[in-house]
Amino acid sequence: MATARRIRRDIVRMVGAAGSGHPGGSLSAVEIMTALYFKVMRLDPERPDWPERDRFVLSKGHAAPVLYAALAERGFFAVDKLDTLRRLGSPLQGHPDRKSLPGVEVSTGSLGHGLAVANGMALAGRLDGRDYHVYVLLGDGELEEGMVWEGAMAAAHYHLDNLTAIVDHNHLQIDGRVEEVMSPEPVADKFRAFGWEVMTIDGHDFGQILDALERAREVKGKPTVIIAETIKGKGVSFMENQAGWHGKAPKPEEVEKALAELA
Amino acid sequence: MTKIATREAYGKALVELGRQNSQVVVLDADLSKSTMTRYFAQEFPERFFNMGIAEQSLMATAAGLGLSGKIPFASTFAVFATGRAYDQVRNGIAYPKVNVKIAATHAGLTVGEDGASHQAVEDVTLMRAIPNMTVIVPADGEETRQAVFAAAAYQGPVYIRLGRPAVPVIYNEDYRFQIGRAHTLRRGKDAAIIACGVMVHEALRAAEELAAAGLEVMVVNMSTIKPLDREAVLAAAATGAVVTAEEHTVIGGLGSAVAEVLATERPVPLAMVGIRDTFGESGKPDELMAKYGLTARDIVAAVKRLKGKKD
């Protein structure tokens, strides 16, 4: 809980310092990322290329701040580096760049790619006889990209039980409510129809997240998707459920107000 | 004359490569019988992934395999590899410099009867424009075989452009292909033809014909379009007149690449033989090559026009 709060504070601070970025969809994924990076994933910050590590793919690449905060808090790099977000020469690019920053597995930013890339990693793990697990975080608006469903089809076809997708189902995208812009619903039924094991949870409840992630590793013969019901902008009262905070940085006084709420 | 399709040579080279290197994996998008990856699939079923009719998934999955230490060869028709999956190639493979080899078959007008929708005439332009991408257009079967091995040994994204029909053999096993190195097939002082792919054979024929007319013309096989062999271009420029020849639009392809070097380093008269900002149509490959100005005769005419201007 304390870690999640620190990550929320990091997100608000770094996006505020950058003057641009995506706070809303970063804050909605904080508990998911905290669970993965602090409880579930097998990794070693000293060895970001350790072959046995679990892999994480941030398919919704604009949520880079939550990934950077999780990596920093987990010890991949110094937390004070977060303040260089989006600055010229910084390894903390506007969207994750694996060449710049250790711990970033896949360069993302163009939506819809992550699941298929994760499929490739899962196939490679199987070929090499390694037991690492691949996690991919998708946005619900991102599900509008047809390529997601190409990936969903392939993951089931190849029985990738070493892969778990998590949908950050916060119901908002840039132009408004996901259901109004272009509804991907019913998301659970769609994944089920593609041959996936499907779980739906409260994406801000650690107990449910950890339980779902544990159960996902026990599913055999098919991939698992965890649909995490979340609130965009979670934790900052004036950002919660506001599409406007998808890609807008808080002004200094708003940063102060948010940090006070997250104290 | 012995002929072999570059896609056929590719398929056979993959098997040879697969035997030597267990990290090689091959992906296809339901075209393995046409791209010839079926040979690899037959011998190494566990290392072959058919992604179905889903080129975006094909490229991104190849990226995931490349990020995990594999050497993926992702194959489909050139028009889909570069057009349908452009974003996946750009953002998923080239930007992060993932070790993926894109082997695109059925490029250019020589696809033939399938017509414009299947004739990639702008794929080299698209791939050449992407940072980090290496672009290779082999001229024949042997060069294709060696290019496949060179691509596997090279760390980073590579685009290999291959064709559908059988093309004349130019090289034997003594040839040594190197990425980024052009090969001079014929020396000459009066003009130079820089060609790639199927047009290399046409260039050689053109040079024979020009020799009969008293012109000694250099013929250069520029099989790597990027990085371009600048030294070879400058050597060609030393003849005083350069003609480029490609089975591709003249906008942004080999001709443009050569023009970029000439214009900035050694301006000499230049003519480009290639497709003139148009889509193709259905027809037999040789009929299309003739109609769209891609024959030895067109190269001869271009050289003569240039010489006329120069003298």
Interface residues (C-beta under 8 A of the other chain):
Chain A: P51 D97 R98 K99 E105 V106 S107 T108 G109 S110 G112 H113 L115 A116 V117 A118 N119 G120 M121 A122 L123 A124 G125 L127 D128 G146 M147 E150 G151 M153 A154 H157 Y158
Chain B: V25 E46 R47 F49 M51 G52 A54 Q56 S57 M59 A60 T61 A62 A63 G64 L65 G66 L67 S68 G69 K70 P72 D87 Q88 N91 G92 Y95 P96 K97
